[in-house]
Amino acid sequence: MSEDRWDAMRADLQKLTVKQLRQIAKDEGICLGYAASRKDTTIDQIVGNRRYRALYASDEA
């Protein structure tokens, strides 16, 4: 997968508020922990989780 996809996703998420980002994480079942204290780390957690699921979710079954 292209890095551009994840960079574009990051840019789209950057436009949202922290409250909206936390709701996205909650809806996707992402535990933010200390990452919820800053917008950039929240975005990193969301993108990282999505990337992990895209790469490895088909292997888990």
Buried (B, 14 or more C-beta within 10 A) or exposed (E): EEEEEBEEBBEEBEEBEEEEBBEBBEEEEBEBEEBBEEBEBBBBBBBEBBBEEEEEEEEEE
